[in-house]
Amino acid sequence: MYAKHEKIPMKDFGSEVRATMDIDHLLNKSVLLLDLQETSLEEIFAKIIHEMDIQEPEFTSEQVRSVLFTQDAGNQFHILSRTVQSICTTGTIGGSFDYDQTWICALCMLNTVQHRHVAIARLSHPTNLGRTMQDLRFIIIVIAPSRATWTLGSDSSWRKPLSSSGELPSLFINNLHSNFSTVSNYTYRFGPGRWYPFRGLKEDFCRRIQFYATDYLDGIRGPKTIQKLFSSIVFLYFACLLPAIAFGVLNDDNTNGGINVRKVIFAQAVGGIFFAIFGGQPIIILLTTVPLAIYIKVIYKISQELGYDFYAMYACVGLWCQFFLIIYASTEMCSLMKLATRSAEEMFSLFIAIAFTVESIRAIHTSFLNNYHNCDEDHGLRKAAEEAISGLRMNATTAFNSYVDNMTASSNSPQVTFGNPCHRDTSILYMLLMFGTLWLGLFLYNFRKTPYLTRSRREWLADYALPASVLIMSFTGAYCFSDIESKLQ
């Protein structure tokens, strides 16, 4: 029989937002059983599963038992497949360890279960149920992964009062509230003492100054560190360069060359150097993102409408942002981020998606309007006629001058004024590149769901789906269709 042991990180109830949701789930939906009289492992788990009363489609208690216990050829052994227990060690190198055999958490992962279900049971007296369970009193069953449950189970401060209490549910809830309020204390998070401006910045500086040199030296110390450092540099180089090129092309089009690819790469390099030197840690990766591209476009439009110089206004916006950041740093307003929820991020992402969708539809509409509908179909014939008339004017004799002048005057009349030439292939190419970029980006982003390549390479393709699709389709339009005038008129 094969057994594997691994260390599982506990939940940090003071910093992880998800822990709060897990606590609420335990208080509202967990099943608590008091003083079970059963003595065998199968009877205890059958009783707990029956009391859980899971109302899920395609769920059966036999599925839970088959996953909880190890089985061979349809016969179940009296051994749990996946369990979580706390251990204690001697603290020395090569020392022994021992299990905390008063409690155990059994894990069960099923595809047919859509929600997490937790049950906590207390036996009537300590029971010997086998190896590592010789003094068992508490049993926790989790149908779905949950670190918060076994983090609480490993804490003896709330197990001891429950061992002799006759009111398990109320005492359990009170212990959860008290423990959670202790780790979420304001003083623990923000430190003791009187508040004053720039207190947080000073404390961060004092904490990090002693590790400032080692942050750089650790990258070249030890075996194979130079190799790892070089591979990381190459990876981050392309990871930062691809978005800079992709969004640099977008900024170049939005600002009419005011901010192009070269300026984006240079600004990102200078900003990265300053952040690496003065930041809280050297590994601060700066990337050009979608919100920044929209921000630059808005600033350019405002400067054009008000008649201001774009570079001067862009610099003023940066100075004002710096002023507000100084205010945030002096007042520790970053603590307000704990109030931000996932819905705020999703609404921001929705706004970005709608903005770019509207811009793409507007751009393709303008392309079809200028190159497909409102264009001069006889532009080529008129231009050839003008060139022929110019040649006749230069080489014709005096006898034909009046005739040529009449034809020239006719060609310059309002009825035959030259319009924009028709480039219907440009509009078709514009639509092909737009939908091709969308399809390629979604294809690469969903590549992690396919069985092809390795997991790391699938993740790499999904992470760089946007810049890769933009670069590939830009290359396709610039080189594969170089004969077509793809510039939007």
N, C-alpha and C positions, 0 to 999 in steps of 0.2 A: 504494500500500500504506500502510495506517495503522499507526503505531507510537505507543505510549504509554509514558512513563517515570514511575515513582513511587518514592518512598522507602519502604522497608520496615523497620520497627523490628526490631532484633536481639533475640534471647533474652538475658535476664539470668539466667545460671546461678546467681547468688548469691541471688536472691530469688524466682524463679518456680519453683513446685513442678512444673509440667508439664515444665520443662526436664530434671529428673531422670529422668522417665519416658521422655523422648525419647532421652536418653543410653543408658539401659538397652536401649531398642529398637535403637539403632545397634549396641551391643555384641553383642546376641544374634541379631538377625535381618537385619542388613544384608548385602548381597552385595558382596564385595570382589574386584575383578579386577586382575591384575598384568600390566603390559607387553603391552598389546594391540597387535597388528601391523597391524590394519586402518588404512587411511588416509582413507577416505571417511566422510562423516557418516552416511549410511544404513547402511553396513556396521558401523560402530562401535555405533550404537544397536541394530541388529538383534542383534549379538552380546551386548550387555548385557541386552536384554530376554529373549533366549533363556536366558541364565544365571540370570536372576532366578527362573524356573520358578514362576510365580505359580499357586497352586492355588486358584482362585476360580471359582465357577459363573458361566457366561455371560461369561467373560473370554477374549479373543483378543488376540494380539499385533498384529493389524491395527488393532484399536481404539486401541491405544496409539500406534502410528505415525501414524494419522490425526489424533490429537489433538496429538501432539508437533510435527508439521510443518504449516506453512501449505499449504493446498490450494485449488484453484479448479477447479470442474467436474470433480472427481475426479482431477486431476493435482496431485501433491505438488511443492511448491517445496523447494529446499535451504535453507530458513529455519525455524528453530525458532519456535513460536508464543509460548511463555511461557518466559522465562529470567530468572535472577537472577545478577547479577555485582556485584562491588565496584568502586568507582571512587575516584579520587583527584582533588582539586581544588587550585587554586592558593591558595584561602583568601581571595581578594579578591572584592569585589562585581563581578559581570560576568565573572569569570575563567573559564577553560576547565577541562575535566575530561578524564580519560582512563580507559579501562577497564583492569582487571586481567585481562589476556587469558590468564593461565596456567590458569584454571579457569572452569567454567560449570556452573550448575545448571539443568536443564530440568524444568519442572513439567508434570504430566499429571493432570487431574482427571476421573475416570470414575464414573458412577453405578453401574456394575456391580461395582466394587471395594469390598469391605467393610472392608478393613484397609489401613494405610499400608505401602508397600513402597519400600525405598531401596536403590540400588545406587551404589557408588563405584568408578570405574575409573581406572587410570593407564595412559596411553599409553606405548609403548616409547621414544618420543622426541618432543620438541615438534613439533606438526603445525599447519599453516595450514589451517583449515577455514572461512575466510571472514571477513567483517567482525566485529570485536570478538573473534575467535577465532584470531588469527594466530600465537599462540605457546602453543597449548592443550596442556596436559599432564594435567589432571584433569577428569573428567566425572562429574557427579552427576545421577542421575535419581530424582525423587520422584514416585511415583504416589499423590497425596493431598497436601494442604498440610502443610508442615513448616518452621517458622522455625528450629528448632534446627539442621537440616542445613546450610542455607546460612550460618548464623551461624558454624559451625565452618569451612565452606569459605572464608569471607572472611578467616580468621585465617592469616596467612603463617607463624606460628611453628610450626604443625604440618605445613604443606605442604612447607617446605624440607627437613626430614629425610626425608620420604617420597619426595622426588624421586630420591634416590640409594640408597634402601634396597632390599635384595632380599627382606626379610621384611616385606612390607606389612601383613598382618593384625596381627601381634604388635606392631609399632611403632605402628600406628594406635591400637590399644587402649591401649597405654601412654601415648601422647600425650593421649588423651581423659581418662584417669584423672588425669594430672598437671594438665592445664588445669582440669578440673572441681574438683579439690581445692584449687587455688589460689584460684579465685573464691569458693569456699564456705568460706574460712578463717574461723575464729571471730573473729580479731582484726579482719578486714575488716568483719564484721557489727557487732560490738559495741564496737569502738574499743580502742585500747591503754591501758595504765596499770592501776593498782591499782583494784580495785572497792571502793566504799563505798556506804552507803545513799543513795538518791535521786540516784545518779550519772546514771542515764538521764533522770530528770526535769530535772536541771540542764542536761544536754547538749541536750535537746530545747528547753529555754527559751532557751539561748544561740544555738541555730541559728535559732530563729523570731523572736526579738525584733527583729532587724534588718529583717524583712519585715512586722512587725505593722502599721505605718501604711500600707504600700503595699497590703496586702490589702484595705483599705477604699477607698483613694484610686484604685486602678486601676479600680474600678467606675464612676467618674464622669469619668475622663480619656479623651480620644480621641474620634474621631467615632462617632456613633451608640451611644455607651455608655449614655446615659440611656435611649434606646429599648430597648436590650437589657436594661438593668437593670429597667425597668418591666415588660417582658414576663416576665422571670424571676420577679419578685415575684408577679405575678398567677398564674403557673403553680404556684409553690411554695405560694401561699396555698390554692388549691383542692386541691393534692396533700396538704397537711397537714390540711386541714379535713375532707375526706371520710372518711378513716380515723378521725379523732377522733370524728366524729358516729356512724359505724357502730359502733365499739367502745364509745363512750360509752353507747349504748343497751344494749349487752350488759352492760356493767359496772353500769348502773342496775338491770337485772333480776337480776344475780347478787348484788348487795349490798343489795337492797331500798331503793334510793334513796340509799345511802351515798356512792357515787361516780356522779354522773350526767354528762350531756353537757356541761353548763356547767363543772363542775369539771375534766373532762378537758381541755377547750379551754384553760381558764385555766392549769392546770398545765403543759400543753405549751407555752404561750406564755412563761411565766416560765422554764421550763427552757431553751427555745430562746434566750432573751436571755442567760442566764448562760453557756451553751455558746458563743455567738457572741463574747462578751467575753473569756472565760477559756480557751476551747478552743485547740487548735493551729492552727485555721484558722476563718475566719468562716462558711464554707459547711458547717456541721454540721447536718443535717436530723434533727430528732427526730420520730418517728412512734409512735403507739400501735399495738402489734402483738398478734398472737394469744397468744404466750407470756405477755405482761404481763397480758392479760385472765384467763388461767388462774391466774396468780400471785395476782392480786387476789381471785379467787374462793376460792382455797385459804386465804388469810389471813382472809377473812371467815368461812369455815366454822370455822376453828380458834378464832377469837375468840368465836364464838357458842357453840361447844361448851365452852370453858373459862370462859365468863362474863366475858370482858374487853371493854373498850371497843374498838370496831373502829378508830377513828381513832388512839387511843393505840398500839395494837399495830401499825398500819400505819406510824406514825412511827418506832417502835422498829425495825421491819424495815428502814426506810430508813437509819436511823443505823448499824445493823450492816453494811449493804451499803457505806456510806461508809467505815466502819472497815476492811473487807476491801479496798476499792479503794486505800486509803492504803497498806496492807501490800503490795499488788501493785505499786504505783508505786515504793515504796521498794526493793523487791527485784528489780525488772525481770522479774517472773514472766510478763509478756506474751510473752516469748521462747518460752514453752512452747507458744504457739499454732502454732508450726511443726510440732509433733507431731500436731496435729489434722488428720484426713483428711476426705475427702468423706463417708465412711461415717458419721462422727459427726454431721454435719449432716443426713444423710438419716434416721438413727435418731431424731434430735430432731424432725424434721418428721413422721415416722411416729407418734411419741408424741402430737404435737399433733393430728394427724388422727384418731387413735383416740379421744382424750379428747373432742373436739368431736362425733364421731359418737355416742359413748355418751351424751353429754349431750342431743343432739337426740332420740335414740330414747327416752330416759327422759322427756323433756319431753312428747313426743307421746303416750306411754303414759299419763302422768298426766292429760293433757287428755281422752283418751278414757275414762279410768277415772272422772273426776269428772263429765264432761258427757255421756257417752254410755251408760255402764252403771250405775254406782252413783248414780242420781239418782231423784228423786220425779216420776213421770210425772203424778200428780194434783196437783202443787204449785199449778197455776193454779186448779183447781176448789176446792181447800181454801182458798186465799187469798180467792177470791171469796165462799165461804161464810162465812169469818170476818168479812169486811167487811159482809156482809148481816146477820149475827147482831149485830154491833156497832150497826148502824143500828136494828135492832129493839129492842135493849136500851134505846137512848136514847129511842125514840119510842113504844114499846109501853105499854100501860096496865098497871096493877098486876095485872090478871087474867092477863096472859100472862108475868109476871116469872118464875114458877116454871118455866114451859115453856122460856123462853129460857135460864134458868140451867142447866137440864138439858142443853140442846143445846150450850151453851158448855163445860160440863164434859166432854161427850162429845168435843167437838172438841179439847180439851186433854189428852185421855187419851193414854197411851203408844202405843196402837195407831194414832193418827192424827197423830203428831208430824211436823212439817214437815221434809222433807229438802231436799237441794240441788235446785234446779230443773234440768230437762233443757235443755241448749243443745247439741243435736247439731250444729247448724250451726257452732258455735264450733270443735268438733273437726275438722270437715271443712275449715273455713277454715284452721285451724292446719296441717293436713297439706298443703293447697294452697300455703300460703306457704312452708313448709319445702322441699318439693320444687321449687317455683318458684324459690326462691333458688338452690338447687343447680343447676338446669338453666340459669338465666340466667348464673350465675357461670362454668360450664363453657363456655357458648356464647360469652361475651365473651372468656374466656381463650384459646380456640381460634380466635378471629377472625383472629389473625395468619397462620393457614394458608390463609385464603381470599383470593381475588383482588380483593375489594372494597376501596374507599377507597385511600388512599395508604399507604405503608409506615409512616410516622410515626404516622398515625392508628390503624392497626391495632395498633401497639405500645402506643399510649396506651390503647386499649380493653383490651388484655390486661393492662397493668400495674395498671389500676384496676378489674379485673373484680370483686374481692371487695367493696370498699366501694360500688361502683355497684349491684351486685345487691342488697346489703342495703338501701340507701336506696330503690331502686325498689320492692322488695317491701314495705318498711315503709310507704311512701306508698300503695301499693295496698291494704294491709290497713287503714290508718287512714282513708282517704278514700273509696275505691271500695266498701268493705264497712263503712261506718260504722254501719249498722243492726244489725250482728252484734256481739255482745259477745265480743270476741276476747281479752279478758284471761284468762289462765290462772288457774283457780280453785284 
